[in-house]
Amino acid sequence: MALIPRRGLLVKTRSTRLAILCLTLAATPALAQVLYDNGPLNGTINAWVFNFGFTVSDTFTLASDSTAGGFEFVAWEFPGDVLQSVDWSITTQENAGNVLGSGTASGQNLTDTFLFVNRFGFDIDKITVTGLDAALKGGTYWLNLQNASVSSGDPVYWDENDGVDCGGSDGKGGNCPSLASDTSIGTIFSETFTVTGAGTTPEPGSMVLLGSGIVSLGGVLRRKML
């Protein structure tokens, strides 16, 4: 049986490794398209409870017809608590009017990511909700959160950021800061949240790496042919 020349084996090994690398990069998770951004988290000003019968509502504005696929917001939680579920709705009025989408986020449709502990001793967590399919025309809507649940039964609070640096009126932060309300007291300052689309866009860094990997693979193959 003929032996494969050592140089040929080395080229084959390198080609295989580069091909695997390119395939791995191609499978890198994509980023959700941001339809509306009400500004970055604060975690130190104030927060509003959205369980124990309270509902907190914030407006968001879309510049064009879109399909909302999810949203993210920032929660204050007692140390060690992890959000298990939350009821949400998208309406045409403040927790009222036409309901354009609603549900209970839990399980695989809800992710609680710990960020840091604030000066008051609360855990500041990013909550990601997916699985929405709300077709919305360009305009202003209300995102309503209520019935948050953690295993300890503690209160859960929605971070107030007052809409600072929320992106201007470009369709991703139009008319920000949002109008906001709490069912117990009425008008409040606005909270930290983004609304994301049903589609996704590749991470820019991954696309650059994928491109460089393909170029490298092409270079190895050209050398082999020569």
N, C-alpha and C positions, 0 to 999 in steps of 0.2 A: 504494500500500500504506500503510495507516494506521500511524503511529508510536506506539509505546508511551510514554505519559507518563512523564517522568523519575521522578516520585514513585512510580508503580506499579512501575517497574523496581527501585527501591531496596528497596521492601518485598519484592518477589519474591526479590531477592538475599539479603536478611537472612534470610528464611524458609528459603531453601535452605541457607544456611550453618548455621543453627541445627539444621535437620533432619539435616545431615551430622554435626554435633557430637554430637547425641543418638545417632545410629547408631554412631558411633565409641566413645562411652562404653559403649554396650550391649555392644560386643564386647571390652571390657577383660577380661583374664584373671581367672578366679576363684581363690579360695584353697581349698586342700584342707582338708577338715575334720580337725581334730586329734583322734585317738582316745586317744592317750596322749602325755604330755610328761615326759621325765625330767630336765628342767631346762636352763638355758641353757649355752652353751659356756663353757669356762674357758680352755683353750689354754695354760696355764702350769704346771699341777700335774704331770701325768704323762700317758702314753699307752701303748697296748698294741698290739704288732704283730699284724696279722691277715693276713699272707702268710708265705711260707717254711715252710708246714706248720702254722702256728699258727691256732687258732680262738678268737675272743673271743665270749662269749655274755652277754646281759643279759635279765632278765625284764621283761615289761610286763603290766599288768593292765587288763582291759576290764570296765566295770561292766555292760554289756549286750551282746547279740548284735550283731555288727558285721562288715562286710567291709573288710579291710585292703587299701587300694589302693596303698600305698607307704610309704616311711619316709625320714627324713632323719637324718644323723649328721654329726659333725665329725671330720675327719681331720687328722693331722699328716703333712706330706709334705716331702721334701727340696726345696730351692729349684728352681722350674721344673717339678716333676713334676705331672702331671695324671692322675687315676685313670681308667683305661680300662675296667676291669671288676672285679666282685667277686661272689663266690658268696654267696648268702644262703639261710637257711631259717628257718622258724617251726615250733617243735616243742613238745611237751608236757613235755619234760624237758630238762635241760641238754645241748644238742647231741645229744639222743637222744629215745627215745619215739616217739610218732606224729608224722609229718611232715605238717603242715597246709598247707604251701606252701613252695616252694623254686625256685631258679633262678639264672641268671647275669645280673646287671644290666650292660648295656653299651649303646653306641650311643644311640638316642633315649630309652632308659629310664634313662639315668644322666647326671646333670649335676654337674660339679665347678666350684664357684664360689669363687674366691680371696677370703679375708677380710682377713688381715693376716699379718705375720711376727712370731713370738713371740720372747721373749728368748733362746731357744736357737738361733735362726736357722732354725726350721722354718716353712714355709708352713702357715697354718691355713686349711683349705678346708671349705666346707659341701658335703656330698654328698647329692644328691636322687635317690632311686630311685623309679620309677613302674612301672606295668604289672602290679602284683600283683592277684590276685583271690582272696584267702584268706578264706573264710567262717569266722568264729570266734564261738563262744559266749562269753558273759560268763565271765571267769576269768583265770588267769595263764598266760602262755606265755613261751617263750624265743626271742629273736631272735639268730641265730648268723651271724657274718661270717667269711669265710675266702677265701684265694686271691686277695687283692687284686693288681691288676696295673697297673704303670706302665711306660712304654717304656724307662726307664733300668734297670729291674730292682731299684730301691731298695726298702727296707722302707717299709711304710705303717702308720700307727699310728692307733688309735681314741682320741679325746680322753677323758680321765677328768675328770669334773666332780663326782663323789661324790654326784650327785643333789640338789645344793643348789637350793632354791627350785623344786622340781619340781611344784608345783601342788596338793599335798594329796590327799586321797582323794575326789576328785570325779569319777572316771571318766577324767580326762585326766592324772592323775598319781597314781593310787591306789597305795598301798603303796610309794611311792617313798622313798628311792632304790631302784633295782632291785637285785636280787641279780645278781652278775656273776662270770664265771670266765674263766680262760685255760687252754687245754689243757696248757700246760707247767708251771704252778704251782698250779692250782686256783683258790680263791676270790680275787677281786680287788675293788677299789672300782669303783663303777658308772660308766658312760660317758654321753656326751652323745648323745641321740637322741630322735626323736619318731616315732610311728606315725600315719599318716594314712589317712583313709577313702577309699572308692571314689568317693563323691560329692564335690561342691564347693559352696562357698557364696560368693556375690558379695562383692567387697571393699566394706566399708561406705562408704568415700569415693567409690567409683565410683557407688554407688546414690544418694548425696546429689547428686552432680554431674549424674547422669542426670535425677533429679527436677527439679532447678533448671533444666536445659536444656529439659525439656518445658514447665515453667511459663512460661519466657521465650518459647518458641515460641508457646504459647497466647496470651500477651499481644500479640505482634506480629500474629497472625492476627485477634484481636479488634479491634485498632486499624485494621487494613485493612478489616474489615467496616463499621466506623463511618465 
